[in-house]
Amino acid sequence: QQQQQQQQQGQPAWASQPPPPPPAAAKAWNPSDGSYGTGVDKPKSKVPSEVSWALKVLHLICIGLIGFASFTGFVAFKNYQQGFICLYLMVFASILCLYEIKFESTVKVLSGNCGFLLNTPGRIAFLLLLGFLPLALGTWGTVAAVATFIAAAANLYVGIKYDGCCGEDAAPMAGQ
């Protein structure tokens, strides 16, 4: 009826006021559970705090080793490809570091741009990518790669054991 009135007044239908947003979209950012406007409450993680801290320490060890390997590789600078890999590793290690420190502002940025880190399969895939890159950087790169593969395996184990990831009763990716 409103469209008919607007068309009679000479206004196209798209010039009318938009309908009000649905109630779920009006929900504000919630940093405690990482949800933003979904209206769906995320289930609490079943991972014990000791295991969560162990993963955090393992990730920080990987960040340190990757940072050291990429710094030494960048200083040695044999060719442009190696320098490019070192820069990529520094950026990717920084992203993993931002995920681990979990300040309110970094959680907002990561959930919008690197949401794959917030669920177990995405984090495992990121760690595998992060593990393959330093293999081109010599001995320290190999050490960093092995540590990162161990971290990916630990994340997989924790995801299967505590979060129900990759199991028969696993939630679909969009619901995690």
C-alpha positions in Angstrom: 0.0 0.0 0.0 2.9 2.3 0.8 4.5 1.5 -2.5 1.3 2.4 -4.3 1.1 5.7 -2.5 4.8 6.5 -3.4 4.3 5.6 -7.0 1.2 7.8 -7.2 3.4 10.6 -5.7 6.0 10.0 -8.3 8.6 8.3 -6.1 10.1 4.9 -7.0 9.6 2.0 -4.6 13.3 2.0 -3.6 13.2 5.6 -2.3 11.0 4.6 0.7 12.3 4.1 4.2 14.0 0.7 4.7 12.2 -1.7 7.0 13.6 -1.9 10.6 16.4 -4.3 11.1 15.6 -7.7 12.6 16.2 -8.0 16.4 19.2 -10.3 15.9 21.1 -7.7 13.8 20.6 -5.1 16.5 22.7 -7.1 19.0 25.9 -5.4 19.8 29.4 -6.8 19.9 30.0 -9.3 22.8 33.8 -9.7 23.4 33.3 -12.4 26.0 32.1 -15.0 23.5 33.2 -13.4 20.2 29.7 -13.0 18.8 28.6 -10.0 16.7 25.0 -9.5 15.7 24.3 -13.2 15.3 21.7 -13.5 18.0 23.0 -17.0 18.6 24.8 -17.8 21.8 28.0 -19.7 21.3 28.4 -22.7 23.5 31.0 -22.5 26.1 34.2 -24.3 25.4 34.7 -27.6 27.2 38.4 -27.4 27.1 39.9 -27.3 30.6 41.9 -24.2 31.5 45.1 -26.1 32.0 44.8 -27.5 28.4 44.0 -24.1 27.1 47.0 -22.6 28.7 49.2 -25.4 27.4 48.0 -24.7 23.9 48.6 -21.0 24.4 52.2 -21.6 25.6 52.8 -24.0 22.6 51.5 -21.3 20.2 53.8 -18.7 21.8 56.8 -21.0 21.5 55.9 -21.4 17.8 55.6 -17.7 17.4 59.1 -17.2 19.0 60.7 -19.9 16.8 59.0 -18.6 13.6 60.0 -15.0 14.5 63.6 -16.0 15.1 63.8 -18.2 12.0 62.3 -15.5 9.8 64.5 -12.8 11.3 67.7 -14.8 10.8 66.5 -15.7 7.3 65.8 -12.1 6.5 69.2 -11.0 7.8 71.0 -13.7 5.7 68.9 -12.6 2.6 70.1 -15.0 0.0 67.4 -14.2 -2.6 64.1 -12.3 -3.0 62.0 -15.4 -2.5 63.5 -16.0 0.9 62.9 -12.4 1.9 59.3 -12.6 0.7 58.8 -15.8 2.8 60.3 -14.1 5.8 58.0 -11.2 5.5 55.0 -13.5 5.2 56.1 -15.4 8.3 56.4 -12.3 10.3 52.9 -11.1 9.4 51.4 -14.6 10.0 53.2 -15.0 13.3 51.9 -11.5 14.3 48.3 -12.7 13.5 48.8 -15.7 15.7 50.3 -13.6 18.4 47.2 -11.2 18.3 45.0 -14.3 18.6 46.8 -15.4 21.7 46.9 -12.2 23.6 43.2 -11.7 23.2 42.8 -8.0 24.0 39.3 -6.8 23.4 40.3 -4.7 20.4 42.3 -7.6 18.9 39.4 -10.0 19.3 37.2 -7.5 17.3 39.7 -7.2 14.5 40.4 -11.0 14.3 36.8 -12.1 14.4 36.0 -9.8 11.5 39.1 -10.5 9.4 40.6 -13.8 10.6 37.6 -15.6 11.9 39.1 -18.9 10.9 41.3 -18.7 14.0 38.3 -18.8 16.2 37.3 -22.4 15.3 39.5 -25.5 15.6 39.6 -26.6 11.9 40.6 -23.1 10.8 43.3 -22.8 13.4 44.7 -26.2 12.5 44.8 -25.2 8.8 46.5 -21.9 9.7 49.1 -23.7 11.8 49.8 -26.1 8.9 50.3 -23.2 6.5 52.5 -21.5 9.1 54.5 -24.8 9.5 55.2 -25.3 5.8 56.6 -21.8 5.1 59.7 -21.9 7.4 60.9 -25.1 5.9 62.7 -23.0 3.3 64.7 -21.1 6.0 67.4 -23.6 7.0 67.9 -25.3 10.4 65.9 -22.8 12.5 63.1 -22.9 10.0 63.0 -26.6 10.3 62.9 -26.4 14.1 60.1 -23.8 13.8 58.2 -26.0 11.3 58.4 -29.1 13.5 57.2 -27.1 16.6 54.3 -25.7 14.5 53.3 -29.1 13.3 53.3 -30.3 16.9 51.0 -27.4 17.8 48.7 -28.3 14.9 48.5 -31.9 16.1 47.9 -30.7 19.7 45.1 -28.5 18.4 43.6 -31.4 16.5 43.8 -33.7 19.6 42.2 -31.0 21.8 39.5 -30.3 19.2 38.5 -33.9 18.9 38.7 -34.7 22.6 37.0 -31.6 24.1 35.2 -29.7 21.4 33.7 -32.5 19.4 35.5 -31.2 16.3 35.7 -33.6 13.4 33.5 -36.2 15.0 30.1 -37.6 14.2 28.3 -35.1 16.5 30.4 -32.1 15.3 28.6 -29.0 14.5 28.7 -27.6 11.0 31.4 -25.1 10.3 29.0 -22.1 10.2 27.6 -23.0 13.6 31.0 -23.1 15.4 
